[in-house]
Amino acid sequence: MNWAVAHRIAGIAAAQAHRDLGIDRTRYVPVHQALKRADLVGMAQPMPRLFGVYISPADQGPAILLNANLNIVTQRHTAAHELGHHQLGHRSAADDDLSPALRWGNGSWPDEEKTAEAFAAWFLMPRPAVLAGLDRICQGQPTGPEHVYRLARELGTSYTGTVRQMQNLRLLGADRARQWAKISPAALRSSLVGGAALPSDAHVHIVTAASHRQQVHADVGDVLITQENKAFLDSMPKGLVRWTGGAGQSAEAVVMTDEFRGSAVLEVSASSLDEPVQLTVMRDSPRVGVHDVWPD
């Protein structure tokens, strides 16, 4: 099976899973909630050599095991991959060295791994969510890799995976997708904060007028930065502190600390805005332990 066929199969299966599991296809996909709705027993614990494990009904499942050491983006992708095994009726599988960044297109991937991997992309990045995000970010016309990075932050996906999915959706041509996929996400993050240094695992979330009534899914160390003229925060929820990492940075910016819990409403005012931008900031840390105690 080639990747084109795998994506056709997975795209149909993902759309059916969205319908059956009550997933809103226009926004960020809560994959851990989807696991619960699919009646999959879930657990996350440190696993040095594994991304995840799927246990089929034939082997006393269905259940999944996730690596608790993964960052949230990689764990979300792994969870969607394991859900793909379940939705596609696959056998039990242990996913160890299937790194998309290193082996994308490698003909050695088994067919079931190809379709589960493609399922993860279509499940986390359905066309309506991609189009809605691009409309907010760049009026639907991505002209640079920074636009794709910002879309990845809205969807909770990797930058490279988002570039590839945009090509699958025919929103990027093959040549441009290849060029943009080679760009370092670290360079894009730095560009978005004016060249300032950031921790290696920190993400950057851009707040604009189009962010009104949207959700920002972030984790400890992530920076939220405004792009409106003379913007300021009307309040500072506990666990968010002003970010001073950008020397000469005139925009209002905050960083999430480990004190942040659950979610909080953030209000941003600016001279260019008729009313404050209200957005909900949610901490989306990697899951640990059993799914009964995972936050929704």
N, C-alpha and C positions, 0 to 999 in steps of 0.2 A: 504494500500500500504506500503510495506517495503522500506527501504532505497536503496536496490539494484535495485529495479524496478524504483524508483525515479531517480536514477543516469543514468539508461539506457535511460529513456525518456529525461532527461535533457541534456545528452551528445549529442544526436541527434539534439535536438532543438538548443543547443549552436552552434554546427557546422553550422547549417543552418543560424543562426543569423550572425555568422562571415562572411559567404558568402554573405548574402543579404545586410549587412551593410558595406561591404568592409574592414573588419578587417584583418590585417596582423597577422596570427596565429603563427608566429615565434618569437614574441617579446611582450613587455609590451602592454597590451590592454587598449586603451584610452576610458574607459567606459562612461565618460561624453560626449565625441564626439559621441559615439554610441547612446546615448539617443537622441541627436539632429537628427542624421541620421534616427532614427526610427520615427521621427516626434512626439516625446513625448514632451508635454509642461512640462518644469521642473522648480522647484523652491526649494531653500534651505533656511530655516529659523530656528532659535532656537526652539526646541520642547523638553521640559523636559522629556516627557514620551514616545516618539516615535522615532524609528529608521527611518522609512519612511512610505509613503502612496502611494498606486497605485490607480488611478481612471480610471476605464474601460470606453470604448466608450459608454457603456450603461448608464453611469452616467455622461455624458457630457465630457468624456475624449477623447483620452488617455492623462493622465498627471501623474506626480509623484511629491511628496514632500519629500525632504530629510532634515534630522536634521543637521543644520549648526554647531552644537556643537560637532559633531563627529570628531575624528581624521581622517586624509585622508584615512588610510587603511580601517577603519570601514565604512566610507562614500562610498568609492569605492565599497566595498562588498554590502552595502545596495543598492546602485544604480544598481548594477548588479542583485540583488535579485528582485528589482522592475521591471527592464527590463524583467526579467524572467517571472513575472506575465503577462506582456504584450505579450511577444512572445508565451507564452503557452495558450493564450486566456482565462485567469482567470478572475474571478469577481474582483471588487474593494476590496482592502485589506489594513488594517492598521496594520503595524508590530511594536508591542510594546515590548513584552518580549521574543522574539525569539532569545535568545543569544546562538549561537552555542557552545561557550566555556562552558556554564553551562548545556545545555539541548541536546547536540548531542546524537542522538539515542533514545531520549525520545519518546515513542510511542504516546504521546499526540499531536504531531505535525499533523495538518490536511494535507491531501494529497496535496493540492495546495501549502501549505507552504513547504512541503518536496521537491516538484519538483522545486519550485522557488529557494530554498536554494541550491539544487544540481546544478541548472542552473548557479548560481553565481560562483560556483567553476569551472565548465567546461568553462564558458565564460571567466573568468579572467586567468585561468590556462590551456589553451589547450595543448595537448601533444607536438606539435612542439615547443612551447615556453619553456616548461619545459625541454625538451631534449636539446635545444640550450643553455639554461642557465646552465644546469648541465655540458655541454661540456666545457663551458668557465671556470666554477668554479672548477671542479674536474675531468676533462676528462671523464665525464659521469658516474663516479663511486662514489656516495656519501658514505663516510665512517664515517661521524660524523654529529651530529645535526647542527654544524656550517655551513656545506655546504647547509643545507635546509634553515637556516636563511638567508644566502646570496642569495639564489634563491628567497626567499620571497621578499627581497629588490629589486631584478631585476624586479619582477612581480608586485610589489605594493600590496602584499597580506599579511595576517597574518601568523605568523610562524606555529601556530597550524593547520590552514586551509591548508597550503602548505604541511605539513606532511600528512594530511588525503588525499589530492588529489594525492600525490605521491603513497599512498597505492591504491587508486582507479585506478591509471595508472599501477599498478603492478611494480612500481619501488622501492617500499619498502615492505618488508614482514610485516604481521600483528603484530608480536611480537616486531619487531624493531620500527614500527610506534607507538605502544602503549608506549614503553619506551621513545622514543624521544619526544612524545607529552607531556609528564610530565615535561620536562625540561623547566625551566623558560627562556623566551626570554631575560630577563634582565641579566641572567648569561651568555648567549651566547654573548650578546653585550659587556659585560665586558671582556670576554675572548678574543674577537677580538681586543680589544684595550689594551691588556696586563694587565688587572685587574684594569684599571683606572675607576674612578667614572664617571657616565654619568647622565644627567637629566633623570627622569623616562620616559619621552615620546620621548627621542631622539633615532634615529636609526643610525646604522653604515653601511656605504657603503664601500666595499673594492675595491681598484683600483689596477689592475695588468696589465700585458702586454695584456692579453685577453680582457681588457676593451677598446681597441683601436676601435674608431668609434662607441662606444656604447653610450647609454643615461643613465644618472643617475637621477632618479626622487626622489627629496628630499624636505624637508620642514625645517622651522626654527628650529635650535637646532641640526639638523642631522650632523653627522661627516663623512667626506670622508677621508679615510686613505690609504696610499700606502703600498704595500707589496714588492716592488722592492728594491734591494740593493742601498743605497745611493741615493734615489729618491729626486727630488726637483721640484718645480713648476716653469715653465718658466715665468708665469705671475699670477697675483692675481686679478681676476675679482671682481668688486665692489659687496659687500654683502657676500663675502667669506673671512674669516680671519683665520689666523693660529691658530690651536687649541693647547693650552698648558695644557689641563686638565690631560694629562697622564704624571705623574712624571717619568722622565727617558725614555720617549717615544722617540726612535731614528727615527722612520718613519715620513715622512712628512704627516701632517694631517691638514685639514681645517674644519671649522664649518660654516654652513649657518646661516646668520643673517637676520633680518627682512628687511634689506636694499636690499637684493637680489630680483630682479624682472625678470620675464620671464625666459630667458635661457642665458647661456654663454658657450663658448668653453674653456675647461681647457686642458693645455698641461703639461704632466709630463715627465721629463727626468730622466734617471738613468744610471749608469755605465754599468748595465747589458743589456741595451736596445740599439739596433742599431739605432732607431729613436724614437722621443718622442711619448708617448701615447696621442692621442687626444680623448677627450670625451666631450659630451654635457651634461652640468648640467642644469636640469630644476626644477624650483620650482613648486611643485605639492600640493598646499594647498587645504584644504577643500573648496568646493564651497559655496558661500553665494549669496542670491538674486535670480534673474531670469536667466534662462539659456542663454538668449540673450547676457549677459555680462560675462558669464563664459569664462575664457581663454581656448584656444584650446591647 
